[in-house]
Amino acid sequence: MTISRDDVLRVAELAHLELTPDEAEMYRGQLDEILNYVGKLQQLDLTNVEPMTQMSFATGETTSPLPESNQEAGTPLRDDIVRPCTVADAVLSQAPDAIKPFFRVPKVIER
């Protein structure tokens, strides 16, 4: 796959980046190399390849194949418990221009 200079400039515009012509060409070349490499990877036949071992950062142990849930892998997750926010009123009362439940801020993006 080949990426064009116009593609690079469009992505830069969306990211609010100002690129010089030299930078645009440099990034075009780099992105083109990345996309070509990904294209090569997509051609690989992985039908008989087992999933790779996954490291658990919590215990330092490895598991393979991939676990069905995060708890089995030892990933430290807390239970999802809905709790009321008890600091919202105090925080909003200190804001210069708040209208509950929102902060009002000046516009920073001109586009």
C-alpha positions as CSV (number, residue, x, y, z in Angstrom):
1,M,0.0,0.0,0.0
2,T,1.3,3.4,-0.9
3,I,0.4,6.5,1.2
4,S,0.3,9.8,-0.6
5,R,1.5,13.2,0.5
6,D,-2.1,14.4,0.5
7,D,-3.0,11.5,3.0
8,V,-0.2,12.7,5.3
9,L,-1.3,16.3,5.1
10,R,-4.9,15.3,5.8
11,V,-3.9,13.3,8.9
12,A,-1.7,16.2,10.0
13,E,-4.7,18.6,9.6
14,L,-6.9,16.3,11.7
15,A,-4.3,16.1,14.4
16,H,-3.8,19.9,14.2
17,L,-0.1,19.5,13.2
18,E,1.7,22.0,11.0
19,L,4.2,20.1,8.9
20,T,6.9,21.6,6.7
21,P,7.2,20.1,3.2
22,D,10.3,18.2,4.3
23,E,8.5,16.7,7.3
24,A,5.5,15.7,5.3
25,E,7.7,13.8,2.9
26,M,9.7,12.2,5.7
27,Y,6.5,11.0,7.4
28,R,5.0,9.9,4.1
29,G,8.1,7.6,3.6
30,Q,7.9,6.3,7.2
31,L,4.2,5.6,7.1
32,D,4.6,3.9,3.7
33,E,7.3,1.6,5.1
34,I,5.0,0.7,8.1
35,L,2.0,0.0,5.9
36,N,4.1,-2.2,3.6
37,Y,5.4,-4.2,6.6
38,V,1.9,-4.7,8.0
39,G,0.9,-5.9,4.5
40,K,3.6,-8.5,4.6
41,L,2.5,-9.6,8.1
42,Q,-1.1,-10.0,6.9
43,Q,0.2,-12.5,4.3
44,L,1.4,-15.0,6.9
45,D,-0.5,-18.2,7.4
46,L,-1.2,-18.5,11.1
47,T,-3.8,-21.3,11.1
48,N,-1.7,-23.7,13.1
49,V,0.0,-21.1,15.4
50,E,-1.0,-21.4,19.1
51,P,-1.6,-18.2,21.1
52,M,1.5,-16.8,22.7
53,T,2.2,-16.9,26.4
54,Q,0.9,-13.9,28.3
55,M,2.7,-12.5,31.3
56,S,0.8,-11.5,34.4
57,F,2.2,-8.3,35.8
58,A,0.6,-9.0,39.2
59,T,2.3,-12.3,39.9
60,G,5.1,-12.5,37.4
61,E,3.7,-15.9,36.3
62,T,2.9,-16.9,32.7
63,T,-0.2,-18.4,31.4
64,S,-0.9,-20.1,28.1
65,P,-3.1,-20.3,26.2
66,L,-4.8,-17.1,27.0
67,P,-7.0,-17.2,30.1
68,E,-10.8,-16.9,29.8
69,S,-11.0,-14.1,32.4
70,N,-8.6,-11.6,33.9
71,Q,-9.0,-13.1,37.3
72,E,-7.5,-16.4,36.1
73,A,-4.4,-14.5,34.8
74,G,-3.9,-12.8,38.2
75,T,-4.6,-9.3,36.9
76,P,-5.5,-7.2,39.9
77,L,-8.9,-5.7,39.2
78,R,-11.2,-4.2,41.7
79,D,-14.9,-4.9,41.6
80,D,-17.1,-2.4,39.7
81,I,-19.1,-0.8,42.5
82,V,-21.1,2.4,41.8
83,R,-20.5,4.9,44.5
84,P,-21.9,8.4,44.8
85,C,-19.5,11.3,44.1
86,T,-19.2,13.2,47.4
87,V,-16.8,16.0,46.3
88,A,-18.6,17.3,43.2
89,D,-20.4,20.2,45.0
90,A,-17.2,21.2,46.8
91,V,-15.1,21.2,43.6
92,L,-17.7,23.1,41.6
93,S,-18.1,25.7,44.3
94,Q,-14.5,26.7,43.8
95,A,-14.7,27.0,40.0
96,P,-15.0,30.6,38.7
97,D,-17.8,30.0,36.2
98,A,-19.6,26.7,36.9
99,I,-23.2,25.7,36.2
100,K,-24.0,22.4,38.0
101,P,-23.0,19.8,37.0
102,F,-20.6,21.3,34.5
103,F,-17.4,23.5,34.5
104,R,-17.5,26.3,32.0
105,V,-14.2,27.0,30.3
106,P,-13.0,29.4,27.6
107,K,-12.9,28.0,24.0
108,V,-9.4,26.9,23.2
109,I,-9.8,25.4,19.7
110,E,-10.3,27.9,16.9
111,R,-11.0,25.4,14.1
